[in-house]
Amino acid sequence: MPVMAVAPGVSRLEKLTHTHAVKLSPPTGVSVEECVLAVGEIVGHGSVKSVSRMNSAVVVFVDSTEKADELVVAGVVINDELTPVFPLSNPVKKVIVSNVSPFFKNDLLLRELSRHRRVVSPMRHVVSFRRQVSMVLNDSKEELKLALRFRVEEFDYTVYVTTDSLKCFGCGEEGYVIRSCPNNVEARRQVDPADSAAR
């Protein structure tokens, strides 16, 4: 692992950035020291460079971004309880799962979503065939655009997963979905059979 190079007259702490930091919300009554010890068990105690309580969370700076990423993936165990660890600049995004029939179990969807990215909230119904969940993406600019296929009771279903913006699965443009895509006349005909019958 690369060691952080420091210019003369610049402290090692001044070279740290938000990408070196993680945030955890320990169980009630847990001290900052207990959090630091748990973090040190994962990345080595000498790697912990700075720590502070921030409201009910504890923010820890470590000496490399790789170690910060390792903490996010692993989490920490405090008082025999697994405590999730998040990046300080949290790339959590609201993710919309659409075309979901009412009989789809949330567990089935969450299990499949967790294969792609880290799920950090329970699944919620938004409107009839849409559900919402929060996920940690690799960075704040990353967008999810997935089509997941499921076989339920001998029928095949396709569920669409996107970050919280309307984006066409056909042309990739934002602001509309595939059924109203101006570049896809065939999709519009399937949505409005009366329109196609009139032609």
DRENMAR-23145 format. One record per residue (C-alpha): x, y, z negated; residue number from 1; residue in three letters. Coordinates in pm, 1 decimal. Example, Ala and Ser with C-alpha at 12.3 -4.5 7.8 and 13.67 -1.06 7.14 Angstrom:
         u         v         w  seq  type
    1230.0    -450.0    -780.0    1   ALA
    1367.0    -106.0    -714.0    2   SER
//
This chain:
         u         v         w  seq  type
       0.0       0.0       0.0    1   MET
     144.0     342.9      91.9    2   PRO
     259.6     560.2    -195.3    3   VAL
     139.2     918.6    -193.8    4   MET
     424.9    1150.4     -87.0    5   ALA
     444.9    1472.0    -286.8    6   VAL
     620.3    1791.3    -179.7    7   ALA
     852.3    1958.9    -432.3    8   PRO
     654.6    2186.7    -665.5    9   GLY
     323.0    2008.6    -596.5   10   VAL
     181.5    1776.3    -860.9   11   SER
      47.5    1435.0    -771.1   12   ARG
    -299.1    1544.3    -883.5   13   LEU
    -303.8    1829.4    -631.8   14   GLU
    -263.2    1576.0    -350.5   15   LYS
    -578.9    1387.3    -451.3   16   LEU
    -894.5    1440.2    -245.0   17   THR
   -1259.2    1342.5    -287.3   18   HIS
   -1179.7    1019.9     -99.0   19   THR
    -959.9     911.4    -393.1   20   HIS
   -1255.8     939.4    -634.3   21   ALA
   -1534.9     705.4    -736.6   22   VAL
   -1839.2     758.1    -954.7   23   LYS
   -2004.3     508.8   -1186.0   24   LEU
   -2304.1     528.5   -1416.9   25   SER
   -2214.1     310.5   -1714.3   26   PRO
   -2470.4     164.1   -1953.2   27   PRO
   -2583.0     392.4   -2236.9   28   THR
   -2331.7     428.5   -2517.3   29   GLY
   -2026.7     333.7   -2308.6   30   VAL
   -1730.2     567.6   -2352.2   31   SER
   -1511.8     717.3   -2080.3   32   VAL
   -1221.5     509.1   -2214.2   33   GLU
   -1417.2     185.2   -2166.6   34   GLU
   -1490.5     287.5   -1807.0   35   CYS
   -1121.8     359.8   -1739.9   36   VAL
   -1020.7      21.4   -1881.7   37   LEU
   -1275.8    -153.5   -1657.6   38   ALA
   -1150.7      36.6   -1350.4   39   VAL
    -789.6     -44.3   -1445.0   40   GLY
    -873.4    -415.1   -1454.9   41   GLU
    -958.3    -395.7   -1083.5   42   ILE
    -692.2    -159.8    -941.0   43   VAL
    -426.9    -154.9   -1213.8   44   GLY
    -417.5      85.6   -1506.6   45   HIS
    -131.3     287.1   -1356.4   46   GLY
    -345.6     363.7   -1051.1   47   SER
    -595.4     568.8   -1254.5   48   VAL
    -487.6     932.9   -1214.8   49   LYS
    -773.7    1138.5   -1359.0   50   SER
   -1110.0    1078.6   -1521.7   51   VAL
   -1397.5    1290.7   -1646.9   52   SER
   -1758.4    1258.2   -1751.9   53   ARG
   -2000.5    1431.0   -1513.9   54   MET
   -2349.6    1437.9   -1669.3   55   ASN
   -2431.2    1070.2   -1731.1   56   SER
   -2177.0     948.4   -1473.1   57   ALA
   -1801.8     899.0   -1501.6   58   VAL
   -1576.9    1015.5   -1216.2   59   VAL
   -1242.2     840.1   -1173.0   60   VAL
    -961.2     941.1    -935.4   61   PHE
    -721.4     665.3    -828.3   62   VAL
    -390.5     689.3    -642.4   63   ASP
    -509.2     561.1    -302.3   64   SER
    -821.7     563.7     -90.3   65   THR
    -782.4     188.2     -40.1   66   GLU
    -815.8     133.9    -415.8   67   LYS
   -1121.2     362.3    -426.0   68   ALA
   -1276.7     151.4    -148.5   69   ASP
   -1186.9    -166.6    -339.1   70   GLU
   -1372.8     -36.3    -645.7   71   LEU
   -1681.7      47.7    -438.9   72   VAL
   -1690.6    -303.1    -294.3   73   VAL
   -1621.0    -486.9    -622.2   74   ALA
   -1798.8    -276.1    -884.6   75   GLY
   -1676.8    -299.2   -1245.2   76   VAL
   -1783.9    -508.8   -1542.5   77   VAL
   -1850.5    -311.7   -1861.4   78   ILE
   -1982.9    -493.9   -2170.6   79   ASN
   -2047.1    -805.1   -1959.2   80   ASP
   -2269.6    -603.5   -1723.9   81   GLU
   -2186.3    -541.2   -1357.2   82   LEU
   -2186.0    -165.7   -1297.7   83   THR
   -2201.0     -44.2    -935.9   84   PRO
   -1934.7     201.6    -821.8   85   VAL
   -2001.0     466.3    -555.2   86   PHE
   -1773.8     695.9    -356.6   87   PRO
   -1770.7    1049.8    -499.4   88   LEU
   -1878.7    1186.2    -164.0   89   SER
   -2156.0     935.8    -140.8   90   ASN
   -2242.3     837.6     215.8   91   PRO
   -2583.4     709.1     104.1   92   VAL
   -2846.5     751.3     371.4   93   LYS
   -3216.2     691.9     385.1   94   LYS
   -3281.6     403.0     624.3   95   VAL
   -3617.1     343.5     790.9   96   ILE
   -3723.8     -11.3     875.7   97   VAL
   -4007.0      -2.1    1128.8   98   SER
   -4236.9    -249.1    1304.4   99   ASN
   -4261.5    -447.6     979.3  100   VAL
   -4576.7    -654.5     944.5  101   SER
   -4741.2    -638.1     599.5  102   PRO
   -4668.7   -1005.2     526.0  103   PHE
   -4289.1    -956.4     552.7  104   PHE
   -4132.9    -997.4     209.6  105   LYS
   -3896.4    -722.0      95.8  106   ASN
   -3642.3    -985.9     -15.8  107   ASP
   -3614.8   -1117.7     339.9  108   LEU
   -3546.2    -768.3     477.0  109   LEU
   -3304.9    -671.1     198.6  110   LEU
   -3104.3    -991.1     240.7  111   ARG
   -3061.7    -923.3     613.6  112   GLU
   -2982.2    -552.2     564.0  113   LEU
   -2717.0    -632.2     303.4  114   SER
   -2527.8    -828.3     570.8  115   ARG
   -2476.4    -500.2     759.5  116   HIS
   -2417.1    -245.3     480.6  117   ARG
   -2458.1    -205.7     103.7  118   ARG
   -2820.5    -158.8     -11.5  119   VAL
   -2846.6      68.9    -318.0  120   VAL
   -3221.2     107.9    -375.5  121   SER
   -3533.5    -103.9    -379.4  122   PRO
   -3742.4    -124.9     -61.1  123   MET
   -4041.8     111.3     -50.5  124   ARG
   -4343.3     120.9     178.5  125   HIS
   -4362.9     452.0     362.8  126   VAL
   -4665.8     394.6     585.3  127   VAL
   -4833.2      78.8     708.6  128   SER
   -4560.0     -76.3     925.8  129   PHE
   -4260.8     122.5     796.5  130   ARG
   -4044.8      73.2     489.8  131   ARG
   -3756.9     272.7     347.1  132   GLN
   -3437.0     186.8     161.5  133   VAL
   -3114.2     368.8      70.7  134   SER
   -2785.1     225.4     193.7  135   MET
   -2417.4     315.8     163.9  136   VAL
   -2275.8     365.1     511.8  137   LEU
   -1907.6     383.4     598.6  138   ASN
   -1914.3     762.3     631.1  139   ASP
   -2164.8    1047.1     635.0  140   SER
   -2167.7    1062.2    1016.0  141   LYS
   -2243.6     693.6    1066.0  142   GLU
   -2588.7     607.9    1197.8  143   GLU
   -2758.5     268.8    1187.0  144   LEU
   -2937.1     144.3    1496.5  145   LYS
   -3024.1    -223.4    1457.8  146   LEU
   -3284.5    -455.2    1602.1  147   ALA
   -3327.9    -752.5    1367.4  148   LEU
   -3508.6   -1063.3    1484.9  149   ARG
   -3701.8   -1288.2    1247.5  150   PHE
   -3897.9   -1607.7    1297.4  151   ARG
   -4193.5   -1623.5    1059.5  152   VAL
   -4461.0   -1894.8    1077.9  153   GLU
   -4359.4   -1999.2    1431.8  154   GLU
   -4371.3   -1641.6    1568.3  155   PHE
   -4078.1   -1417.8    1660.8  156   ASP
   -4072.2   -1061.2    1529.4  157   TYR
   -3835.7    -771.8    1598.3  158   THR
   -3781.0    -516.1    1323.3  159   VAL
   -3602.5    -187.1    1396.6  160   TYR
   -3361.0     -29.3    1149.3  161   VAL
   -3251.3     333.5    1186.4  162   THR
   -3120.7     612.6     971.4  163   THR
   -3376.1     878.4     885.1  164   ASP
   -3418.6    1040.0    1225.0  165   SER
   -3639.3     954.6    1519.4  166   LEU
   -3415.0     798.8    1779.1  167   LYS
   -3516.4     621.7    2097.4  168   CYS
   -3396.6     260.5    2119.8  169   PHE
   -3411.1     288.5    2500.7  170   GLY
   -3207.5     596.4    2591.3  171   CYS
   -3054.1     679.0    2251.3  172   GLY
   -3181.4    1038.9    2241.9  173   GLU
   -3316.4    1185.8    1918.0  174   GLU
   -3666.8    1325.6    1867.7  175   GLY
   -3888.6    1043.9    1994.9  176   TYR
   -3927.6     665.9    1992.6  177   VAL
   -3907.4     427.7    2289.0  178   ILE
   -4283.2     419.0    2354.3  179   ARG
   -4281.1     795.3    2421.8  180   SER
   -3943.0     806.2    2598.6  181   CYS
   -3955.5    1036.4    2903.9  182   PRO
   -3698.8     809.6    3071.7  183   ASN
   -3905.0     493.2    3030.8  184   ASN
   -4226.2     503.0    3237.7  185   VAL
   -4283.4     126.8    3194.2  186   GLU
   -4283.7     155.0    2813.6  187   ALA
   -4543.3     433.6    2832.6  188   ARG
   -4764.2     221.8    3061.3  189   ARG
   -4759.4     -63.7    2808.7  190   GLN
   -4862.7     173.7    2530.0  191   VAL
   -5147.1     334.3    2729.0  192   ASP
   -5318.2      65.8    2944.9  193   PRO
   -5594.9     310.8    3047.4  194   ALA
   -5332.7     537.5    3201.7  195   ASP
   -5177.2     253.4    3402.3  196   SER
   -5520.8     127.5    3516.4  197   ALA
   -5604.6     471.3    3656.7  198   ALA
   -5299.7     463.1    3888.8  199   ARG
//
